[in-house]
Amino acid sequence: MRLRFVPTEGTLEYMRVLHDHILAHGLPMALYSHKHSIFRVNAHGRGERLAP
């Protein structure tokens, strides 16, 4: 488990924390994410969705 304070929550910051975790503990068996909007593109009004 890690905690990092950053000005803005974003995918890049999540990837940095994951990178540090992998270096310290190795690869996890699985990764789960919630459906927060930073993990997908919100294309309101166009019916598009780029990530599940």
PDB file with SEQRES, HELIX, SHEET and CRYST1 records, atoms N, CA, C and O in Angstrom:
SEQRES   1 A   52  MET ARG LEU ARG PHE VAL PRO THR GLU GLY THR LEU GLU          
SEQRES   2 A   52  TYR MET ARG VAL LEU HIS ASP HIS ILE LEU ALA HIS GLY          
SEQRES   3 A   52  LEU PRO MET ALA LEU TYR SER HIS LYS HIS SER ILE PHE          
SEQRES   4 A   52  ARG VAL ASN ALA HIS GLY ARG GLY GLU ARG LEU ALA PRO          
HELIX    1 AA1 THR A   11  HIS A   25  1                                  15    
HELIX    2 AA2 SER A   37  PHE A   39  5                                   3    
CRYST1    1.000    1.000    1.000  90.00  90.00  90.00 P 1           1          
ATOM      1  N   MET A   1       0.849  -1.167   0.000  1.00  0.00           N  
ATOM      2  CA  MET A   1       0.000   0.000   0.000  1.00  0.00           C  
ATOM      3  C   MET A   1       0.898   1.234   0.000  1.00  0.00           C  
ATOM      4  O   MET A   1       1.933   1.279   0.664  1.00  0.00           O  
ATOM      5  N   ARG A   2       0.469   2.217  -0.758  1.00  0.00           N  
ATOM      6  CA  ARG A   2       1.233   3.461  -0.849  1.00  0.00           C  
ATOM      7  C   ARG A   2       0.284   4.651  -0.760  1.00  0.00           C  
ATOM      8  O   ARG A   2      -0.911   4.550  -1.038  1.00  0.00           O  
ATOM      9  N   LEU A   3       0.851   5.756  -0.369  1.00  0.00           N  
ATOM     10  CA  LEU A   3       0.122   7.013  -0.327  1.00  0.00           C  
ATOM     11  C   LEU A   3       1.045   8.090  -0.853  1.00  0.00           C  
ATOM     12  O   LEU A   3       2.198   8.186  -0.433  1.00  0.00           O  
ATOM     13  N   ARG A   4       0.551   8.893  -1.760  1.00  0.00           N  
ATOM     14  CA  ARG A   4       1.341   9.997  -2.308  1.00  0.00           C  
ATOM     15  C   ARG A   4       0.403  11.180  -2.500  1.00  0.00           C  
ATOM     16  O   ARG A   4      -0.655  11.049  -3.116  1.00  0.00           O  
ATOM     17  N   PHE A   5       0.789  12.319  -1.977  1.00  0.00           N  
ATOM     18  CA  PHE A   5       0.003  13.529  -2.147  1.00  0.00           C  
ATOM     19  C   PHE A   5       0.471  14.248  -3.408  1.00  0.00           C  
ATOM     20  O   PHE A   5       1.658  14.536  -3.561  1.00  0.00           O  
ATOM     21  N   VAL A   6      -0.460  14.535  -4.303  1.00  0.00           N  
ATOM     22  CA  VAL A   6      -0.168  15.214  -5.558  1.00  0.00           C  
ATOM     23  C   VAL A   6      -1.222  16.304  -5.766  1.00  0.00           C  
ATOM     24  O   VAL A   6      -2.312  16.227  -5.199  1.00  0.00           O  
ATOM     25  N   PRO A   7      -0.904  17.314  -6.573  1.00  0.00           N  
ATOM     26  CA  PRO A   7      -1.869  18.398  -6.787  1.00  0.00           C  
ATOM     27  C   PRO A   7      -3.170  17.933  -7.443  1.00  0.00           C  
ATOM     28  O   PRO A   7      -4.246  18.432  -7.112  1.00  0.00           O  
ATOM     29  N   THR A   8      -3.071  16.967  -8.383  1.00  0.00           N  
ATOM     30  CA  THR A   8      -4.240  16.507  -9.119  1.00  0.00           C  
ATOM     31  C   THR A   8      -4.201  14.991  -9.262  1.00  0.00           C  
ATOM     32  O   THR A   8      -3.173  14.419  -9.626  1.00  0.00           O  
ATOM     33  N   GLU A   9      -5.321  14.349  -8.973  1.00  0.00           N  
ATOM     34  CA  GLU A   9      -5.434  12.904  -9.152  1.00  0.00           C  
ATOM     35  C   GLU A   9      -5.470  12.606 -10.648  1.00  0.00           C  
ATOM     36  O   GLU A   9      -6.195  13.256 -11.401  1.00  0.00           O  
ATOM     37  N   GLY A  10      -4.687  11.625 -11.070  1.00  0.00           N  
ATOM     38  CA  GLY A  10      -4.674  11.298 -12.486  1.00  0.00           C  
ATOM     39  C   GLY A  10      -4.049   9.944 -12.749  1.00  0.00           C  
ATOM     40  O   GLY A  10      -3.420   9.354 -11.870  1.00  0.00           O  
ATOM     41  N   THR A  11      -4.225   9.464 -13.954  1.00  0.00           N  
ATOM     42  CA  THR A  11      -3.718   8.150 -14.334  1.00  0.00           C  
ATOM     43  C   THR A  11      -2.209   8.072 -14.193  1.00  0.00           C  
ATOM     44  O   THR A  11      -1.689   7.062 -13.718  1.00  0.00           O  
ATOM     45  N   LEU A  12      -1.494   9.114 -14.595  1.00  0.00           N  
ATOM     46  CA  LEU A  12      -0.039   9.094 -14.510  1.00  0.00           C  
ATOM     47  C   LEU A  12       0.425   8.917 -13.071  1.00  0.00           C  
ATOM     48  O   LEU A  12       1.379   8.181 -12.817  1.00  0.00           O  
ATOM     49  N   GLU A  13      -0.226   9.569 -12.140  1.00  0.00           N  
ATOM     50  CA  GLU A  13       0.152   9.425 -10.731  1.00  0.00           C  
ATOM     51  C   GLU A  13      -0.137   8.006 -10.229  1.00  0.00           C  
ATOM     52  O   GLU A  13       0.641   7.457  -9.450  1.00  0.00           O  
ATOM     53  N   TYR A  14      -1.237   7.419 -10.665  1.00  0.00           N  
ATOM     54  CA  TYR A  14      -1.522   6.033 -10.306  1.00  0.00           C  
ATOM     55  C   TYR A  14      -0.437   5.103 -10.858  1.00  0.00           C  
ATOM     56  O   TYR A  14      -0.015   4.166 -10.180  1.00  0.00           O  
ATOM     57  N   MET A  15       0.003   5.361 -12.068  1.00  0.00           N  
ATOM     58  CA  MET A  15       1.044   4.516 -12.672  1.00  0.00           C  
ATOM     59  C   MET A  15       2.376   4.668 -11.941  1.00  0.00           C  
ATOM     60  O   MET A  15       3.120   3.697 -11.802  1.00  0.00           O  
ATOM     61  N   ARG A  16       2.680   5.868 -11.479  1.00  0.00           N  
ATOM     62  CA  ARG A  16       3.910   6.069 -10.707  1.00  0.00           C  
ATOM     63  C   ARG A  16       3.870   5.293  -9.393  1.00  0.00           C  
ATOM     64  O   ARG A  16       4.859   4.671  -9.008  1.00  0.00           O  
ATOM     65  N   VAL A  17       2.738   5.328  -8.712  1.00  0.00           N  
ATOM     66  CA  VAL A  17       2.596   4.578  -7.465  1.00  0.00           C  
ATOM     67  C   VAL A  17       2.694   3.077  -7.745  1.00  0.00           C  
ATOM     68  O   VAL A  17       3.348   2.350  -6.997  1.00  0.00           O  
ATOM     69  N   LEU A  18       2.055   2.614  -8.808  1.00  0.00           N  
ATOM     70  CA  LEU A  18       2.135   1.195  -9.165  1.00  0.00           C  
ATOM     71  C   LEU A  18       3.574   0.806  -9.477  1.00  0.00           C  
ATOM     72  O   LEU A  18       4.025  -0.259  -9.056  1.00  0.00           O  
ATOM     73  N   HIS A  19       4.294   1.635 -10.197  1.00  0.00           N  
ATOM     74  CA  HIS A  19       5.697   1.374 -10.515  1.00  0.00           C  
ATOM     75  C   HIS A  19       6.526   1.214  -9.235  1.00  0.00           C  
ATOM     76  O   HIS A  19       7.306   0.270  -9.112  1.00  0.00           O  
ATOM     77  N   ASP A  20       6.356   2.130  -8.292  1.00  0.00           N  
ATOM     78  CA  ASP A  20       7.086   2.049  -7.028  1.00  0.00           C  
ATOM     79  C   ASP A  20       6.725   0.783  -6.261  1.00  0.00           C  
ATOM     80  O   ASP A  20       7.593   0.138  -5.673  1.00  0.00           O  
ATOM     81  N   HIS A  21       5.451   0.430  -6.268  1.00  0.00           N  
ATOM     82  CA  HIS A  21       4.994  -0.777  -5.579  1.00  0.00           C  
ATOM     83  C   HIS A  21       5.616  -2.031  -6.202  1.00  0.00           C  
ATOM     84  O   HIS A  21       6.059  -2.926  -5.483  1.00  0.00           O  
ATOM     85  N   ILE A  22       5.648  -2.096  -7.521  1.00  0.00           N  
ATOM     86  CA  ILE A  22       6.234  -3.250  -8.212  1.00  0.00           C  
ATOM     87  C   ILE A  22       7.723  -3.361  -7.899  1.00  0.00           C  
ATOM     88  O   ILE A  22       8.225  -4.462  -7.674  1.00  0.00           O  
ATOM     89  N   LEU A  23       8.421  -2.252  -7.883  1.00  0.00           N  
ATOM     90  CA  LEU A  23       9.847  -2.289  -7.554  1.00  0.00           C  
ATOM     91  C   LEU A  23      10.080  -2.797  -6.129  1.00  0.00           C  
ATOM     92  O   LEU A  23      11.039  -3.528  -5.875  1.00  0.00           O  
ATOM     93  N   ALA A  24       9.210  -2.412  -5.210  1.00  0.00           N  
ATOM     94  CA  ALA A  24       9.377  -2.797  -3.812  1.00  0.00           C  
ATOM     95  C   ALA A  24       8.888  -4.211  -3.509  1.00  0.00           C  
ATOM     96  O   ALA A  24       9.472  -4.894  -2.667  1.00  0.00           O  
ATOM     97  N   HIS A  25       7.819  -4.667  -4.185  1.00  0.00           N  
ATOM     98  CA  HIS A  25       7.165  -5.913  -3.792  1.00  0.00           C  
ATOM     99  C   HIS A  25       6.989  -6.928  -4.914  1.00  0.00           C  
ATOM    100  O   HIS A  25       6.521  -8.038  -4.659  1.00  0.00           O  
ATOM    101  N   GLY A  26       7.348  -6.583  -6.147  1.00  0.00           N  
ATOM    102  CA  GLY A  26       7.123  -7.477  -7.275  1.00  0.00           C  
ATOM    103  C   GLY A  26       5.750  -7.260  -7.887  1.00  0.00           C  
ATOM    104  O   GLY A  26       4.967  -6.424  -7.437  1.00  0.00           O  
ATOM    105  N   LEU A  27       5.484  -8.040  -8.928  1.00  0.00           N  
ATOM    106  CA  LEU A  27       4.214  -7.899  -9.647  1.00  0.00           C  
ATOM    107  C   LEU A  27       3.046  -8.444  -8.837  1.00  0.00           C  
ATOM    108  O   LEU A  27       3.156  -9.517  -8.243  1.00  0.00           O  
ATOM    109  N   PRO A  28       1.926  -7.719  -8.804  1.00  0.00           N  
ATOM    110  CA  PRO A  28       0.735  -8.246  -8.137  1.00  0.00           C  
ATOM    111  C   PRO A  28       0.084  -9.346  -8.984  1.00  0.00           C  
ATOM    112  O   PRO A  28       0.290  -9.416 -10.195  1.00  0.00           O  
ATOM    113  N   MET A  29      -0.691 -10.189  -8.336  1.00  0.00           N  
ATOM    114  CA  MET A  29      -1.397 -11.251  -9.064  1.00  0.00           C  
ATOM    115  C   MET A  29      -2.542 -10.675  -9.888  1.00  0.00           C  
ATOM    116  O   MET A  29      -2.886 -11.227 -10.933  1.00  0.00           O  
ATOM    117  N   ALA A  30      -3.138  -9.569  -9.433  1.00  0.00           N  
ATOM    118  CA  ALA A  30      -4.263  -8.950 -10.145  1.00  0.00           C  
ATOM    119  C   ALA A  30      -4.326  -7.476  -9.786  1.00  0.00           C  
ATOM    120  O   ALA A  30      -3.841  -7.056  -8.736  1.00  0.00           O  
ATOM    121  N   LEU A  31      -4.929  -6.702 -10.670  1.00  0.00           N  
ATOM    122  CA  LEU A  31      -5.178  -5.284 -10.424  1.00  0.00           C  
ATOM    123  C   LEU A  31      -6.658  -5.012 -10.623  1.00  0.00           C  
ATOM    124  O   LEU A  31      -7.260  -5.485 -11.587  1.00  0.00           O  
ATOM    125  N   TYR A  32      -7.235  -4.259  -9.720  1.00  0.00           N  
ATOM    126  CA  TYR A  32      -8.634  -3.872  -9.827  1.00  0.00           C  
ATOM    127  C   TYR A  32      -8.724  -2.361  -9.704  1.00  0.00           C  
ATOM    128  O   TYR A  32      -8.036  -1.768  -8.874  1.00  0.00           O  
ATOM    129  N   SER A  33      -9.551  -1.739 -10.506  1.00  0.00           N  
ATOM    130  CA  SER A  33      -9.770  -0.299 -10.388  1.00  0.00           C  
ATOM    131  C   SER A  33     -11.262  -0.025 -10.314  1.00  0.00           C  
ATOM    132  O   SER A  33     -12.078  -0.783 -10.839  1.00  0.00           O  
ATOM    133  N   HIS A  34     -11.595   1.055  -9.663  1.00  0.00           N  
ATOM    134  CA  HIS A  34     -12.995   1.471  -9.678  1.00  0.00           C  
ATOM    135  C   HIS A  34     -13.237   2.219 -10.984  1.00  0.00           C  
ATOM    136  O   HIS A  34     -12.293   2.457 -11.737  1.00  0.00           O  
ATOM    137  N   LYS A  35     -14.444   2.582 -11.260  1.00  0.00           N  
ATOM    138  CA  LYS A  35     -14.770   3.207 -12.549  1.00  0.00           C  
ATOM    139  C   LYS A  35     -14.696   4.726 -12.463  1.00  0.00           C  
ATOM    140  O   LYS A  35     -15.570   5.428 -12.971  1.00  0.00           O  
ATOM    141  N   HIS A  36     -13.657   5.223 -11.822  1.00  0.00           N  
ATOM    142  CA  HIS A  36     -13.436   6.660 -11.711  1.00  0.00           C  
ATOM    143  C   HIS A  36     -13.170   7.227 -13.105  1.00  0.00           C  
ATOM    144  O   HIS A  36     -12.603   6.542 -13.957  1.00  0.00           O  
ATOM    145  N   SER A  37     -13.568   8.447 -13.333  1.00  0.00           N  
ATOM    146  CA  SER A  37     -13.456   9.037 -14.672  1.00  0.00           C  
ATOM    147  C   SER A  37     -12.017   9.206 -15.145  1.00  0.00           C  
ATOM    148  O   SER A  37     -11.797   9.377 -16.344  1.00  0.00           O  
ATOM    149  N   ILE A  38     -11.022   9.165 -14.247  1.00  0.00           N  
ATOM    150  CA  ILE A  38      -9.640   9.305 -14.714  1.00  0.00           C  
ATOM    151  C   ILE A  38      -9.172   8.074 -15.479  1.00  0.00           C  
ATOM    152  O   ILE A  38      -8.153   8.132 -16.167  1.00  0.00           O  
ATOM    153  N   PHE A  39      -9.900   6.951 -15.372  1.00  0.00           N  
ATOM    154  CA  PHE A  39      -9.516   5.728 -16.063  1.00  0.00           C  
ATOM    155  C   PHE A  39     -10.205   5.565 -17.409  1.00  0.00           C  
ATOM    156  O   PHE A  39     -10.010   4.553 -18.082  1.00  0.00           O  
ATOM    157  N   ARG A  40     -11.009   6.543 -17.811  1.00  0.00           N  
ATOM    158  CA  ARG A  40     -11.704   6.453 -19.094  1.00  0.00           C  
ATOM    159  C   ARG A  40     -11.932   7.854 -19.632  1.00  0.00           C  
ATOM    160  O   ARG A  40     -11.793   8.842 -18.911  1.00  0.00           O  
ATOM    161  N   VAL A  41     -12.282   7.923 -20.897  1.00  0.00           N  
ATOM    162  CA  VAL A  41     -12.592   9.203 -21.524  1.00  0.00           C  
ATOM    163  C   VAL A  41     -14.095   9.407 -21.427  1.00  0.00           C  
ATOM    164  O   VAL A  41     -14.877   8.558 -21.855  1.00  0.00           O  
ATOM    165  N   ASN A  42     -14.485  10.522 -20.871  1.00  0.00           N  
ATOM    166  CA  ASN A  42     -15.909  10.860 -20.778  1.00  0.00           C  
ATOM    167  C   ASN A  42     -16.308  11.647 -22.009  1.00  0.00           C  
ATOM    168  O   ASN A  42     -16.035  12.844 -22.103  1.00  0.00           O  
ATOM    169  N   ALA A  43     -16.954  10.980 -22.955  1.00  0.00           N  
ATOM    170  CA  ALA A  43     -17.369  11.624 -24.205  1.00  0.00           C  
ATOM    171  C   ALA A  43     -18.876  11.829 -24.163  1.00  0.00           C  
ATOM    172  O   ALA A  43     -19.622  11.145 -24.863  1.00  0.00           O  
ATOM    173  N   HIS A  44     -19.316  12.763 -23.348  1.00  0.00           N  
ATOM    174  CA  HIS A  44     -20.744  13.016 -23.178  1.00  0.00           C  
ATOM    175  C   HIS A  44     -21.371  13.521 -24.478  1.00  0.00           C  
ATOM    176  O   HIS A  44     -20.808  14.376 -25.162  1.00  0.00           O  
ATOM    177  N   GLY A  45     -22.514  12.993 -24.797  1.00  0.00           N  
ATOM    178  CA  GLY A  45     -23.266  13.474 -25.937  1.00  0.00           C  
ATOM    179  C   GLY A  45     -22.896  12.820 -27.250  1.00  0.00           C  
ATOM    180  O   GLY A  45     -23.619  12.990 -28.232  1.00  0.00           O  
ATOM    181  N   ARG A  46     -21.812  12.086 -27.310  1.00  0.00           N  
ATOM    182  CA  ARG A  46     -21.413  11.452 -28.560  1.00  0.00           C  
ATOM    183  C   ARG A  46     -21.610   9.938 -28.528  1.00  0.00           C  
ATOM    184  O   ARG A  46     -21.492   9.282 -29.563  1.00  0.00           O  
ATOM    185  N   GLY A  47     -21.908   9.374 -27.355  1.00  0.00           N  
ATOM    186  CA  GLY A  47     -22.131   7.948 -27.260  1.00  0.00           C  
ATOM    187  C   GLY A  47     -20.862   7.124 -27.371  1.00  0.00           C  
ATOM    188  O   GLY A  47     -20.928   5.911 -27.572  1.00  0.00           O  
ATOM    189  N   GLU A  48     -19.711   7.760 -27.245  1.00  0.00           N  
ATOM    190  CA  GLU A  48     -18.431   7.049 -27.360  1.00  0.00           C  
ATOM    191  C   GLU A  48     -17.924   6.659 -25.993  1.00  0.00           C  
ATOM    192  O   GLU A  48     -18.105   7.377 -25.010  1.00  0.00           O  
ATOM    193  N   ARG A  49     -17.287   5.511 -25.952  1.00  0.00           N  
ATOM    194  CA  ARG A  49     -16.627   5.090 -24.731  1.00  0.00           C  
ATOM    195  C   ARG A  49     -15.373   4.342 -25.147  1.00  0.00           C  
ATOM    196  O   ARG A  49     -15.444   3.329 -25.843  1.00  0.00           O  
ATOM    197  N   LEU A  50     -14.219   4.850 -24.714  1.00  0.00           N  
ATOM    198  CA  LEU A  50     -12.962   4.292 -25.197  1.00  0.00           C  
ATOM    199  C   LEU A  50     -12.394   3.194 -24.305  1.00  0.00           C  
ATOM    200  O   LEU A  50     -11.539   2.432 -24.756  1.00  0.00           O  
ATOM    201  N   ALA A  51     -12.838   3.090 -23.063  1.00  0.00           N  
ATOM    202  CA  ALA A  51     -12.310   2.075 -22.158  1.00  0.00           C  
ATOM    203  C   ALA A  51     -13.455   1.459 -21.383  1.00  0.00           C  
ATOM    204  O   ALA A  51     -14.413   2.158 -21.051  1.00  0.00           O  
ATOM    205  N   PRO A  52     -13.385   0.162 -21.083  1.00  0.00           N  
ATOM    206  CA  PRO A  52     -14.474  -0.471 -20.311  1.00  0.00           C  
ATOM    207  C   PRO A  52     -14.509  -0.005 -18.887  1.00  0.00           C  
ATOM    208  O   PRO A  52     -15.363  -0.442 -18.115  1.00  0.00           O  
TER     209      PRO A  52                                                      
END                                                                             
